[in-house]
Amino acid sequence: MSRPAKLAVQQWGNSLAVRIPQLLAEKLGLSEGSTIDMDGSEESIVITKAKFTLNELLATYDAREQEADWGPGRGKEAW
């Protein structure tokens, strides 16, 4: 088990922020734009990679992005 990192809390606008070290981000598969879940208590903050429901994933799906040009028909296909 690795040792916890000691990080400085910094001001970011009206909020507070903590930077995630690159090695930890790579280990967790996080990159800019990744979504996380955060929860806390008086003594701890827990950050986990967000898990999406099927409905949430389908809401972001656009079938038009998947269209492909297969070229002209070669037989009696109707395009």
mmCIF file of the N, C-alpha and C atoms, coordinates in Angstrom:
data_MODEL
# 
_entry.id   MODEL 
# 
loop_
_atom_site.group_PDB 
_atom_site.id 
_atom_site.type_symbol 
_atom_site.label_atom_id 
_atom_site.label_alt_id 
_atom_site.label_comp_id 
_atom_site.label_asym_id 
_atom_site.label_entity_id 
_atom_site.label_seq_id 
_atom_site.pdbx_PDB_ins_code 
_atom_site.Cartn_x 
_atom_site.Cartn_y 
_atom_site.Cartn_z 
_atom_site.occupancy 
_atom_site.B_iso_or_equiv 
_atom_site.pdbx_formal_charge 
_atom_site.auth_seq_id 
_atom_site.auth_comp_id 
_atom_site.auth_asym_id 
_atom_site.auth_atom_id 
_atom_site.pdbx_PDB_model_num 
ATOM 1   N N  . MET A 1 1  ? 0.850   -1.175 0.000   1.00 0.00 ? 1  MET A N  1 
ATOM 2   C CA . MET A 1 1  ? 0.000   0.000  0.000   1.00 0.00 ? 1  MET A CA 1 
ATOM 3   C C  . MET A 1 1  ? 0.896   1.238  0.000   1.00 0.00 ? 1  MET A C  1 
ATOM 4   N N  . SER A 1 2  ? 0.579   2.187  -0.879  1.00 0.00 ? 2  SER A N  1 
ATOM 5   C CA . SER A 1 2  ? 1.411   3.383  -0.970  1.00 0.00 ? 2  SER A CA 1 
ATOM 6   C C  . SER A 1 2  ? 1.053   4.387  0.120   1.00 0.00 ? 2  SER A C  1 
ATOM 7   N N  . ARG A 1 3  ? 1.986   5.273  0.375   1.00 0.00 ? 3  ARG A N  1 
ATOM 8   C CA . ARG A 1 3  ? 1.810   6.315  1.379   1.00 0.00 ? 3  ARG A CA 1 
ATOM 9   C C  . ARG A 1 3  ? 0.918   7.420  0.830   1.00 0.00 ? 3  ARG A C  1 
ATOM 10  N N  . PRO A 1 4  ? -0.031  7.951  1.598   1.00 0.00 ? 4  PRO A N  1 
ATOM 11  C CA . PRO A 1 4  ? -0.878  9.053  1.121   1.00 0.00 ? 4  PRO A CA 1 
ATOM 12  C C  . PRO A 1 4  ? -0.043  10.287 0.796   1.00 0.00 ? 4  PRO A C  1 
ATOM 13  N N  . ALA A 1 5  ? -0.420  11.000 -0.257  1.00 0.00 ? 5  ALA A N  1 
ATOM 14  C CA . ALA A 1 5  ? 0.274   12.229 -0.633  1.00 0.00 ? 5  ALA A CA 1 
ATOM 15  C C  . ALA A 1 5  ? -0.234  13.376 0.228   1.00 0.00 ? 5  ALA A C  1 
ATOM 16  N N  . LYS A 1 6  ? 0.667   14.245 0.638   1.00 0.00 ? 6  LYS A N  1 
ATOM 17  C CA . LYS A 1 6  ? 0.279   15.450 1.361   1.00 0.00 ? 6  LYS A CA 1 
ATOM 18  C C  . LYS A 1 6  ? 0.218   16.568 0.331   1.00 0.00 ? 6  LYS A C  1 
ATOM 19  N N  . LEU A 1 7  ? -0.966  17.148 0.136   1.00 0.00 ? 7  LEU A N  1 
ATOM 20  C CA . LEU A 1 7  ? -1.188  18.153 -0.886  1.00 0.00 ? 7  LEU A CA 1 
ATOM 21  C C  . LEU A 1 7  ? -1.672  19.447 -0.248  1.00 0.00 ? 7  LEU A C  1 
ATOM 22  N N  . ALA A 1 8  ? -1.339  20.559 -0.871  1.00 0.00 ? 8  ALA A N  1 
ATOM 23  C CA . ALA A 1 8  ? -1.778  21.869 -0.381  1.00 0.00 ? 8  ALA A CA 1 
ATOM 24  C C  . ALA A 1 8  ? -3.142  22.214 -0.965  1.00 0.00 ? 8  ALA A C  1 
ATOM 25  N N  . VAL A 1 9  ? -4.020  22.728 -0.133  1.00 0.00 ? 9  VAL A N  1 
ATOM 26  C CA . VAL A 1 9  ? -5.318  23.225 -0.577  1.00 0.00 ? 9  VAL A CA 1 
ATOM 27  C C  . VAL A 1 9  ? -5.098  24.670 -1.021  1.00 0.00 ? 9  VAL A C  1 
ATOM 28  N N  . GLN A 1 10 ? -5.589  25.002 -2.224  1.00 0.00 ? 10 GLN A N  1 
ATOM 29  C CA . GLN A 1 10 ? -5.367  26.331 -2.784  1.00 0.00 ? 10 GLN A CA 1 
ATOM 30  C C  . GLN A 1 10 ? -6.696  26.987 -3.131  1.00 0.00 ? 10 GLN A C  1 
ATOM 31  N N  . GLN A 1 11 ? -6.685  28.312 -3.195  1.00 0.00 ? 11 GLN A N  1 
ATOM 32  C CA . GLN A 1 11 ? -7.864  29.070 -3.602  1.00 0.00 ? 11 GLN A CA 1 
ATOM 33  C C  . GLN A 1 11 ? -8.010  28.973 -5.117  1.00 0.00 ? 11 GLN A C  1 
ATOM 34  N N  . TRP A 1 12 ? -9.233  28.751 -5.601  1.00 0.00 ? 12 TRP A N  1 
ATOM 35  C CA . TRP A 1 12 ? -9.521  28.731 -7.027  1.00 0.00 ? 12 TRP A CA 1 
ATOM 36  C C  . TRP A 1 12 ? -10.865 29.424 -7.209  1.00 0.00 ? 12 TRP A C  1 
ATOM 37  N N  . GLY A 1 13 ? -10.834 30.707 -7.522  1.00 0.00 ? 13 GLY A N  1 
ATOM 38  C CA . GLY A 1 13 ? -12.061 31.491 -7.571  1.00 0.00 ? 13 GLY A CA 1 
ATOM 39  C C  . GLY A 1 13 ? -12.654 31.564 -6.182  1.00 0.00 ? 13 GLY A C  1 
ATOM 40  N N  . ASN A 1 14 ? -13.940 31.223 -6.057  1.00 0.00 ? 14 ASN A N  1 
ATOM 41  C CA . ASN A 1 14 ? -14.608 31.215 -4.754  1.00 0.00 ? 14 ASN A CA 1 
ATOM 42  C C  . ASN A 1 14 ? -14.538 29.848 -4.083  1.00 0.00 ? 14 ASN A C  1 
ATOM 43  N N  . SER A 1 15 ? -13.816 28.921 -4.697  1.00 0.00 ? 15 SER A N  1 
ATOM 44  C CA . SER A 1 15 ? -13.732 27.552 -4.180  1.00 0.00 ? 15 SER A CA 1 
ATOM 45  C C  . SER A 1 15 ? -12.313 27.235 -3.730  1.00 0.00 ? 15 SER A C  1 
ATOM 46  N N  . LEU A 1 16 ? -12.168 26.075 -3.139  1.00 0.00 ? 16 LEU A N  1 
ATOM 47  C CA . LEU A 1 16 ? -10.853 25.549 -2.793  1.00 0.00 ? 16 LEU A CA 1 
ATOM 48  C C  . LEU A 1 16 ? -10.548 24.393 -3.739  1.00 0.00 ? 16 LEU A C  1 
ATOM 49  N N  . ALA A 1 17 ? -9.269  24.195 -4.037  1.00 0.00 ? 17 ALA A N  1 
ATOM 50  C CA . ALA A 1 17 ? -8.879  23.163 -4.994  1.00 0.00 ? 17 ALA A CA 1 
ATOM 51  C C  . ALA A 1 17 ? -7.658  22.405 -4.502  1.00 0.00 ? 17 ALA A C  1 
ATOM 52  N N  . VAL A 1 18 ? -7.549  21.156 -4.943  1.00 0.00 ? 18 VAL A N  1 
ATOM 53  C CA . VAL A 1 18 ? -6.383  20.319 -4.702  1.00 0.00 ? 18 VAL A CA 1 
ATOM 54  C C  . VAL A 1 18 ? -5.990  19.729 -6.056  1.00 0.00 ? 18 VAL A C  1 
ATOM 55  N N  . ARG A 1 19 ? -4.729  19.802 -6.397  1.00 0.00 ? 19 ARG A N  1 
ATOM 56  C CA . ARG A 1 19 ? -4.261  19.220 -7.656  1.00 0.00 ? 19 ARG A CA 1 
ATOM 57  C C  . ARG A 1 19 ? -3.986  17.736 -7.453  1.00 0.00 ? 19 ARG A C  1 
ATOM 58  N N  . ILE A 1 20 ? -4.390  16.949 -8.438  1.00 0.00 ? 20 ILE A N  1 
ATOM 59  C CA . ILE A 1 20 ? -4.127  15.514 -8.396  1.00 0.00 ? 20 ILE A CA 1 
ATOM 60  C C  . ILE A 1 20 ? -2.786  15.281 -9.081  1.00 0.00 ? 20 ILE A C  1 
ATOM 61  N N  . PRO A 1 21 ? -1.812  14.705 -8.385  1.00 0.00 ? 21 PRO A N  1 
ATOM 62  C CA . PRO A 1 21 ? -0.506  14.468 -8.997  1.00 0.00 ? 21 PRO A CA 1 
ATOM 63  C C  . PRO A 1 21 ? -0.628  13.579 -10.247 1.00 0.00 ? 21 PRO A C  1 
ATOM 64  N N  . GLN A 1 22 ? 0.224   13.840 -11.227 1.00 0.00 ? 22 GLN A N  1 
ATOM 65  C CA . GLN A 1 22 ? 0.165   13.141 -12.507 1.00 0.00 ? 22 GLN A CA 1 
ATOM 66  C C  . GLN A 1 22 ? 0.241   11.623 -12.348 1.00 0.00 ? 22 GLN A C  1 
ATOM 67  N N  . LEU A 1 23 ? 1.133   11.135 -11.507 1.00 0.00 ? 23 LEU A N  1 
ATOM 68  C CA . LEU A 1 23 ? 1.264   9.683  -11.341 1.00 0.00 ? 23 LEU A CA 1 
ATOM 69  C C  . LEU A 1 23 ? -0.024  9.059  -10.819 1.00 0.00 ? 23 LEU A C  1 
ATOM 70  N N  . LEU A 1 24 ? -0.679  9.740  -9.881  1.00 0.00 ? 24 LEU A N  1 
ATOM 71  C CA . LEU A 1 24 ? -1.937  9.230  -9.342  1.00 0.00 ? 24 LEU A CA 1 
ATOM 72  C C  . LEU A 1 24 ? -3.035  9.301  -10.396 1.00 0.00 ? 24 LEU A C  1 
ATOM 73  N N  . ALA A 1 25 ? -3.074  10.402 -11.157 1.00 0.00 ? 25 ALA A N  1 
ATOM 74  C CA . ALA A 1 25 ? -4.074  10.536 -12.224 1.00 0.00 ? 25 ALA A CA 1 
ATOM 75  C C  . ALA A 1 25 ? -3.906  9.426  -13.250 1.00 0.00 ? 25 ALA A C  1 
ATOM 76  N N  . GLU A 1 26 ? -2.672  9.130  -13.632 1.00 0.00 ? 26 GLU A N  1 
ATOM 77  C CA . GLU A 1 26 ? -2.411  8.053  -14.597 1.00 0.00 ? 26 GLU A CA 1 
ATOM 78  C C  . GLU A 1 26 ? -2.826  6.703  -14.018 1.00 0.00 ? 26 GLU A C  1 
ATOM 79  N N  . LYS A 1 27 ? -2.513  6.477  -12.759 1.00 0.00 ? 27 LYS A N  1 
ATOM 80  C CA . LYS A 1 27 ? -2.867  5.219  -12.089 1.00 0.00 ? 27 LYS A CA 1 
ATOM 81  C C  . LYS A 1 27 ? -4.384  5.004  -12.086 1.00 0.00 ? 27 LYS A C  1 
ATOM 82  N N  . LEU A 1 28 ? -5.137  6.101  -11.921 1.00 0.00 ? 28 LEU A N  1 
ATOM 83  C CA . LEU A 1 28 ? -6.593  6.027  -11.865 1.00 0.00 ? 28 LEU A CA 1 
ATOM 84  C C  . LEU A 1 28 ? -7.253  6.172  -13.233 1.00 0.00 ? 28 LEU A C  1 
ATOM 85  N N  . GLY A 1 29 ? -6.454  6.490  -14.255 1.00 0.00 ? 29 GLY A N  1 
ATOM 86  C CA . GLY A 1 29 ? -7.016  6.671  -15.591 1.00 0.00 ? 29 GLY A CA 1 
ATOM 87  C C  . GLY A 1 29 ? -7.776  7.979  -15.724 1.00 0.00 ? 29 GLY A C  1 
ATOM 88  N N  . LEU A 1 30 ? -7.364  9.005  -14.985 1.00 0.00 ? 30 LEU A N  1 
ATOM 89  C CA . LEU A 1 30 ? -8.021  10.307 -15.046 1.00 0.00 ? 30 LEU A CA 1 
ATOM 90  C C  . LEU A 1 30 ? -7.281  11.221 -16.006 1.00 0.00 ? 30 LEU A C  1 
ATOM 91  N N  . SER A 1 31 ? -8.025  12.052 -16.698 1.00 0.00 ? 31 SER A N  1 
ATOM 92  C CA . SER A 1 31 ? -7.435  13.065 -17.563 1.00 0.00 ? 31 SER A CA 1 
ATOM 93  C C  . SER A 1 31 ? -8.335  14.293 -17.513 1.00 0.00 ? 31 SER A C  1 
ATOM 94  N N  . GLU A 1 32 ? -7.897  15.362 -18.158 1.00 0.00 ? 32 GLU A N  1 
ATOM 95  C CA . GLU A 1 32 ? -8.700  16.579 -18.162 1.00 0.00 ? 32 GLU A CA 1 
ATOM 96  C C  . GLU A 1 32 ? -10.087 16.265 -18.706 1.00 0.00 ? 32 GLU A C  1 
ATOM 97  N N  . GLY A 1 33 ? -11.112 16.693 -17.993 1.00 0.00 ? 33 GLY A N  1 
ATOM 98  C CA . GLY A 1 33 ? -12.485 16.427 -18.398 1.00 0.00 ? 33 GLY A CA 1 
ATOM 99  C C  . GLY A 1 33 ? -13.083 15.179 -17.780 1.00 0.00 ? 33 GLY A C  1 
ATOM 100 N N  . SER A 1 34 ? -12.265 14.362 -17.101 1.00 0.00 ? 34 SER A N  1 
ATOM 101 C CA . SER A 1 34 ? -12.800 13.177 -16.428 1.00 0.00 ? 34 SER A CA 1 
ATOM 102 C C  . SER A 1 34 ? -13.821 13.598 -15.382 1.00 0.00 ? 34 SER A C  1 
ATOM 103 N N  . THR A 1 35 ? -14.780 12.741 -15.140 1.00 0.00 ? 35 THR A N  1 
ATOM 104 C CA . THR A 1 35 ? -15.800 13.013 -14.127 1.00 0.00 ? 35 THR A CA 1 
ATOM 105 C C  . THR A 1 35 ? -15.513 12.161 -12.901 1.00 0.00 ? 35 THR A C  1 
ATOM 106 N N  . ILE A 1 36 ? -15.615 12.799 -11.730 1.00 0.00 ? 36 ILE A N  1 
ATOM 107 C CA . ILE A 1 36 ? -15.393 12.099 -10.472 1.00 0.00 ? 36 ILE A CA 1 
ATOM 108 C C  . ILE A 1 36 ? -16.598 12.295 -9.570  1.00 0.00 ? 36 ILE A C  1 
ATOM 109 N N  . ASP A 1 37 ? -16.712 11.430 -8.578  1.00 0.00 ? 37 ASP A N  1 
ATOM 110 C CA . ASP A 1 37 ? -17.688 11.593 -7.499  1.00 0.00 ? 37 ASP A CA 1 
ATOM 111 C C  . ASP A 1 37 ? -16.900 11.962 -6.252  1.00 0.00 ? 37 ASP A C  1 
ATOM 112 N N  . MET A 1 38 ? -17.446 12.884 -5.460  1.00 0.00 ? 38 MET A N  1 
ATOM 113 C CA . MET A 1 38 ? -16.767 13.312 -4.251  1.00 0.00 ? 38 MET A CA 1 
ATOM 114 C C  . MET A 1 38 ? -17.750 13.303 -3.091  1.00 0.00 ? 38 MET A C  1 
ATOM 115 N N  . ASP A 1 39 ? -17.291 12.793 -1.958  1.00 0.00 ? 39 ASP A N  1 
ATOM 116 C CA . ASP A 1 39 ? -18.096 12.760 -0.749  1.00 0.00 ? 39 ASP A CA 1 
ATOM 117 C C  . ASP A 1 39 ? -17.164 13.051 0.417   1.00 0.00 ? 39 ASP A C  1 
ATOM 118 N N  . GLY A 1 40 ? -17.710 13.431 1.513   1.00 0.00 ? 40 GLY A N  1 
ATOM 119 C CA . GLY A 1 40 ? -16.857 13.730 2.646   1.00 0.00 ? 40 GLY A CA 1 
ATOM 120 C C  . GLY A 1 40 ? -17.578 13.701 3.965   1.00 0.00 ? 40 GLY A C  1 
ATOM 121 N N  . SER A 1 41 ? -16.778 13.752 5.006   1.00 0.00 ? 41 SER A N  1 
ATOM 122 C CA . SER A 1 41 ? -17.279 13.834 6.374   1.00 0.00 ? 41 SER A CA 1 
ATOM 123 C C  . SER A 1 41 ? -16.404 14.862 7.086   1.00 0.00 ? 41 SER A C  1 
ATOM 124 N N  . GLU A 1 42 ? -16.526 14.944 8.379   1.00 0.00 ? 42 GLU A N  1 
ATOM 125 C CA . GLU A 1 42 ? -15.712 15.894 9.123   1.00 0.00 ? 42 GLU A CA 1 
ATOM 126 C C  . GLU A 1 42 ? -14.230 15.553 9.067   1.00 0.00 ? 42 GLU A C  1 
ATOM 127 N N  . GLU A 1 43 ? -13.889 14.313 8.802   1.00 0.00 ? 43 GLU A N  1 
ATOM 128 C CA . GLU A 1 43 ? -12.497 13.862 8.860   1.00 0.00 ? 43 GLU A CA 1 
ATOM 129 C C  . GLU A 1 43 ? -11.897 13.446 7.521   1.00 0.00 ? 43 GLU A C  1 
ATOM 130 N N  . SER A 1 44 ? -12.715 13.265 6.493   1.00 0.00 ? 44 SER A N  1 
ATOM 131 C CA . SER A 1 44 ? -12.145 12.735 5.256   1.00 0.00 ? 44 SER A CA 1 
ATOM 132 C C  . SER A 1 44 ? -12.904 13.216 4.023   1.00 0.00 ? 44 SER A C  1 
ATOM 133 N N  . ILE A 1 45 ? -12.204 13.183 2.910   1.00 0.00 ? 45 ILE A N  1 
ATOM 134 C CA . ILE A 1 45 ? -12.782 13.428 1.596   1.00 0.00 ? 45 ILE A CA 1 
ATOM 135 C C  . ILE A 1 45 ? -12.504 12.191 0.771   1.00 0.00 ? 45 ILE A C  1 
ATOM 136 N N  . VAL A 1 46 ? -13.526 11.656 0.115   1.00 0.00 ? 46 VAL A N  1 
ATOM 137 C CA . VAL A 1 46 ? -13.375 10.468 -0.709  1.00 0.00 ? 46 VAL A CA 1 
ATOM 138 C C  . VAL A 1 46 ? -13.692 10.847 -2.151  1.00 0.00 ? 46 VAL A C  1 
ATOM 139 N N  . ILE A 1 47 ? -12.738 10.611 -3.038  1.00 0.00 ? 47 ILE A N  1 
ATOM 140 C CA . ILE A 1 47 ? -12.911 10.891 -4.454  1.00 0.00 ? 47 ILE A CA 1 
ATOM 141 C C  . ILE A 1 47 ? -12.810 9.573  -5.209  1.00 0.00 ? 47 ILE A C  1 
ATOM 142 N N  . THR A 1 48 ? -13.817 9.293  -6.041  1.00 0.00 ? 48 THR A N  1 
ATOM 143 C CA . THR A 1 48 ? -13.804 8.074  -6.850  1.00 0.00 ? 48 THR A CA 1 
ATOM 144 C C  . THR A 1 48 ? -14.136 8.424  -8.300  1.00 0.00 ? 48 THR A C  1 
ATOM 145 N N  . LYS A 1 49 ? -13.661 7.568  -9.209  1.00 0.00 ? 49 LYS A N  1 
ATOM 146 C CA . LYS A 1 49 ? -14.024 7.758  -10.603 1.00 0.00 ? 49 LYS A CA 1 
ATOM 147 C C  . LYS A 1 49 ? -15.524 7.573  -10.732 1.00 0.00 ? 49 LYS A C  1 
ATOM 148 N N  . ALA A 1 50 ? -16.168 8.466  -11.465 1.00 0.00 ? 50 ALA A N  1 
ATOM 149 C CA . ALA A 1 50 ? -17.620 8.397  -11.614 1.00 0.00 ? 50 ALA A CA 1 
ATOM 150 C C  . ALA A 1 50 ? -18.014 7.173  -12.420 1.00 0.00 ? 50 ALA A C  1 
ATOM 151 N N  . LYS A 1 51 ? -19.108 6.564  -12.015 1.00 0.00 ? 51 LYS A N  1 
ATOM 152 C CA . LYS A 1 51 ? -19.698 5.456  -12.763 1.00 0.00 ? 51 LYS A CA 1 
ATOM 153 C C  . LYS A 1 51 ? -21.025 5.949  -13.306 1.00 0.00 ? 51 LYS A C  1 
ATOM 154 N N  . PHE A 1 52 ? -21.267 5.669  -14.566 1.00 0.00 ? 52 PHE A N  1 
ATOM 155 C CA . PHE A 1 52 ? -22.468 6.160  -15.215 1.00 0.00 ? 52 PHE A CA 1 
ATOM 156 C C  . PHE A 1 52 ? -23.464 5.030  -15.413 1.00 0.00 ? 52 PHE A C  1 
ATOM 157 N N  . THR A 1 53 ? -24.750 5.371  -15.345 1.00 0.00 ? 53 THR A N  1 
ATOM 158 C CA . THR A 1 53 ? -25.785 4.391  -15.656 1.00 0.00 ? 53 THR A CA 1 
ATOM 159 C C  . THR A 1 53 ? -25.914 4.298  -17.172 1.00 0.00 ? 53 THR A C  1 
ATOM 160 N N  . LEU A 1 54 ? -26.541 3.254  -17.659 1.00 0.00 ? 54 LEU A N  1 
ATOM 161 C CA . LEU A 1 54 ? -26.749 3.087  -19.088 1.00 0.00 ? 54 LEU A CA 1 
ATOM 162 C C  . LEU A 1 54 ? -27.538 4.270  -19.648 1.00 0.00 ? 54 LEU A C  1 
ATOM 163 N N  . ASN A 1 55 ? -28.556 4.727  -18.935 1.00 0.00 ? 55 ASN A N  1 
ATOM 164 C CA . ASN A 1 55 ? -29.352 5.868  -19.404 1.00 0.00 ? 55 ASN A CA 1 
ATOM 165 C C  . ASN A 1 55 ? -28.500 7.134  -19.518 1.00 0.00 ? 55 ASN A C  1 
ATOM 166 N N  . GLU A 1 56 ? -27.580 7.352  -18.583 1.00 0.00 ? 56 GLU A N  1 
ATOM 167 C CA . GLU A 1 56 ? -26.705 8.515  -18.662 1.00 0.00 ? 56 GLU A CA 1 
ATOM 168 C C  . GLU A 1 56 ? -25.772 8.417  -19.867 1.00 0.00 ? 56 GLU A C  1 
ATOM 169 N N  . LEU A 1 57 ? -25.254 7.240  -20.125 1.00 0.00 ? 57 LEU A N  1 
ATOM 170 C CA . LEU A 1 57 ? -24.376 7.057  -21.283 1.00 0.00 ? 57 LEU A CA 1 
ATOM 171 C C  . LEU A 1 57 ? -25.138 7.234  -22.590 1.00 0.00 ? 57 LEU A C  1 
ATOM 172 N N  . LEU A 1 58 ? -26.340 6.671  -22.664 1.00 0.00 ? 58 LEU A N  1 
ATOM 173 C CA . LEU A 1 58 ? -27.126 6.791  -23.890 1.00 0.00 ? 58 LEU A CA 1 
ATOM 174 C C  . LEU A 1 58 ? -27.560 8.232  -24.143 1.00 0.00 ? 58 LEU A C  1 
ATOM 175 N N  . ALA A 1 59 ? -27.730 9.018  -23.093 1.00 0.00 ? 59 ALA A N  1 
ATOM 176 C CA . ALA A 1 59 ? -28.127 10.414 -23.265 1.00 0.00 ? 59 ALA A CA 1 
ATOM 177 C C  . ALA A 1 59 ? -27.043 11.218 -23.976 1.00 0.00 ? 59 ALA A C  1 
ATOM 178 N N  . THR A 1 60 ? -25.794 10.772 -23.906 1.00 0.00 ? 60 THR A N  1 
ATOM 179 C CA . THR A 1 60 ? -24.699 11.484 -24.564 1.00 0.00 ? 60 THR A CA 1 
ATOM 180 C C  . THR A 1 60 ? -24.390 10.914 -25.941 1.00 0.00 ? 60 THR A C  1 
ATOM 181 N N  . TYR A 1 61 ? -25.061 9.854  -26.338 1.00 0.00 ? 61 TYR A N  1 
ATOM 182 C CA . TYR A 1 61 ? -24.786 9.177  -27.603 1.00 0.00 ? 61 TYR A CA 1 
ATOM 183 C C  . TYR A 1 61 ? -25.500 9.874  -28.754 1.00 0.00 ? 61 TYR A C  1 
ATOM 184 N N  . ASP A 1 62 ? -24.782 10.124 -29.807 1.00 0.00 ? 62 ASP A N  1 
ATOM 185 C CA . ASP A 1 62 ? -25.347 10.737 -31.012 1.00 0.00 ? 62 ASP A CA 1 
ATOM 186 C C  . ASP A 1 62 ? -25.041 9.816  -32.182 1.00 0.00 ? 62 ASP A C  1 
ATOM 187 N N  . ALA A 1 63 ? -26.044 9.126  -32.684 1.00 0.00 ? 63 ALA A N  1 
ATOM 188 C CA . ALA A 1 63 ? -25.843 8.155  -33.764 1.00 0.00 ? 63 ALA A CA 1 
ATOM 189 C C  . ALA A 1 63 ? -25.275 8.822  -35.006 1.00 0.00 ? 63 ALA A C  1 
ATOM 190 N N  . ARG A 1 64 ? -25.535 10.100 -35.191 1.00 0.00 ? 64 ARG A N  1 
ATOM 191 C CA . ARG A 1 64 ? -25.017 10.792 -36.379 1.00 0.00 ? 64 ARG A CA 1 
ATOM 192 C C  . ARG A 1 64 ? -23.498 10.817 -36.387 1.00 0.00 ? 64 ARG A C  1 
ATOM 193 N N  . GLU A 1 65 ? -22.885 10.790 -35.219 1.00 0.00 ? 65 GLU A N  1 
ATOM 194 C CA . GLU A 1 65 ? -21.428 10.772 -35.147 1.00 0.00 ? 65 GLU A CA 1 
ATOM 195 C C  . GLU A 1 65 ? -20.867 9.449  -35.654 1.00 0.00 ? 65 GLU A C  1 
ATOM 196 N N  . GLN A 1 66 ? -21.698 8.419  -35.732 1.00 0.00 ? 66 GLN A N  1 
ATOM 197 C CA . GLN A 1 66 ? -21.244 7.093  -36.113 1.00 0.00 ? 66 GLN A CA 1 
ATOM 198 C C  . GLN A 1 66 ? -21.483 6.787  -37.593 1.00 0.00 ? 66 GLN A C  1 
ATOM 199 N N  . GLU A 1 67 ? -22.076 7.723  -38.333 1.00 0.00 ? 67 GLU A N  1 
ATOM 200 C CA . GLU A 1 67 ? -22.369 7.468  -39.735 1.00 0.00 ? 67 GLU A CA 1 
ATOM 201 C C  . GLU A 1 67 ? -21.074 7.306  -40.517 1.00 0.00 ? 67 GLU A C  1 
ATOM 202 N N  . ALA A 1 68 ? -21.109 6.421  -41.497 1.00 0.00 ? 68 ALA A N  1 
ATOM 203 C CA . ALA A 1 68 ? -19.934 6.180  -42.328 1.00 0.00 ? 68 ALA A CA 1 
ATOM 204 C C  . ALA A 1 68 ? -20.345 6.211  -43.791 1.00 0.00 ? 68 ALA A C  1 
ATOM 205 N N  . ASP A 1 69 ? -19.434 6.646  -44.639 1.00 0.00 ? 69 ASP A N  1 
ATOM 206 C CA . ASP A 1 69 ? -19.667 6.652  -46.078 1.00 0.00 ? 69 ASP A CA 1 
ATOM 207 C C  . ASP A 1 69 ? -19.125 5.344  -46.636 1.00 0.00 ? 69 ASP A C  1 
ATOM 208 N N  . TRP A 1 70 ? -20.025 4.472  -47.071 1.00 0.00 ? 70 TRP A N  1 
ATOM 209 C CA . TRP A 1 70 ? -19.629 3.170  -47.591 1.00 0.00 ? 70 TRP A CA 1 
ATOM 210 C C  . TRP A 1 70 ? -19.423 3.196  -49.102 1.00 0.00 ? 70 TRP A C  1 
ATOM 211 N N  . GLY A 1 71 ? -19.555 4.378  -49.700 1.00 0.00 ? 71 GLY A N  1 
ATOM 212 C CA . GLY A 1 71 ? -19.358 4.505  -51.138 1.00 0.00 ? 71 GLY A CA 1 
ATOM 213 C C  . GLY A 1 71 ? -20.625 4.173  -51.894 1.00 0.00 ? 71 GLY A C  1 
ATOM 214 N N  . PRO A 1 72 ? -20.556 4.200  -53.231 1.00 0.00 ? 72 PRO A N  1 
ATOM 215 C CA . PRO A 1 72 ? -21.733 3.932  -54.042 1.00 0.00 ? 72 PRO A CA 1 
ATOM 216 C C  . PRO A 1 72 ? -22.132 2.445  -53.976 1.00 0.00 ? 72 PRO A C  1 
ATOM 217 N N  . GLY A 1 73 ? -23.407 2.197  -54.226 1.00 0.00 ? 73 GLY A N  1 
ATOM 218 C CA . GLY A 1 73 ? -23.893 0.822  -54.251 1.00 0.00 ? 73 GLY A CA 1 
ATOM 219 C C  . GLY A 1 73 ? -23.248 0.033  -55.388 1.00 0.00 ? 73 GLY A C  1 
ATOM 220 N N  . ARG A 1 74 ? -23.177 -1.278 -55.222 1.00 0.00 ? 74 ARG A N  1 
ATOM 221 C CA . ARG A 1 74 ? -22.549 -2.112 -56.232 1.00 0.00 ? 74 ARG A CA 1 
ATOM 222 C C  . ARG A 1 74 ? -23.525 -3.098 -56.873 1.00 0.00 ? 74 ARG A C  1 
ATOM 223 N N  . GLY A 1 75 ? -24.664 -3.168 -56.362 1.00 0.00 ? 75 GLY A N  1 
ATOM 224 C CA . GLY A 1 75 ? -25.654 -4.096 -56.901 1.00 0.00 ? 75 GLY A CA 1 
ATOM 225 C C  . GLY A 1 75 ? -26.979 -3.415 -56.985 1.00 0.00 ? 75 GLY A C  1 
ATOM 226 N N  . LYS A 1 76 ? -28.003 -4.072 -56.422 1.00 0.00 ? 76 LYS A N  1 
ATOM 227 C CA . LYS A 1 76 ? -29.340 -3.497 -56.467 1.00 0.00 ? 76 LYS A CA 1 
ATOM 228 C C  . LYS A 1 76 ? -29.742 -2.899 -55.125 1.00 0.00 ? 76 LYS A C  1 
ATOM 229 N N  . GLU A 1 77 ? -28.705 -2.469 -54.345 1.00 0.00 ? 77 GLU A N  1 
ATOM 230 C CA . GLU A 1 77 ? -29.014 -1.854 -53.060 1.00 0.00 ? 77 GLU A CA 1 
ATOM 231 C C  . GLU A 1 77 ? -29.752 -0.537 -53.273 1.00 0.00 ? 77 GLU A C  1 
ATOM 232 N N  . ALA A 1 78 ? -30.629 -0.214 -52.348 1.00 0.00 ? 78 ALA A N  1 
ATOM 233 C CA . ALA A 1 78 ? -31.308 1.079  -52.385 1.00 0.00 ? 78 ALA A CA 1 
ATOM 234 C C  . ALA A 1 78 ? -30.737 1.934  -51.270 1.00 0.00 ? 78 ALA A C  1 
ATOM 235 N N  . TRP A 1 79 ? -30.108 3.039  -51.601 1.00 0.00 ? 79 TRP A N  1 
ATOM 236 C CA . TRP A 1 79 ? -29.528 3.940  -50.611 1.00 0.00 ? 79 TRP A CA 1 
ATOM 237 C C  . TRP A 1 79 ? -30.467 5.029  -50.392 1.00 0.00 ? 79 TRP A C  1 
# 
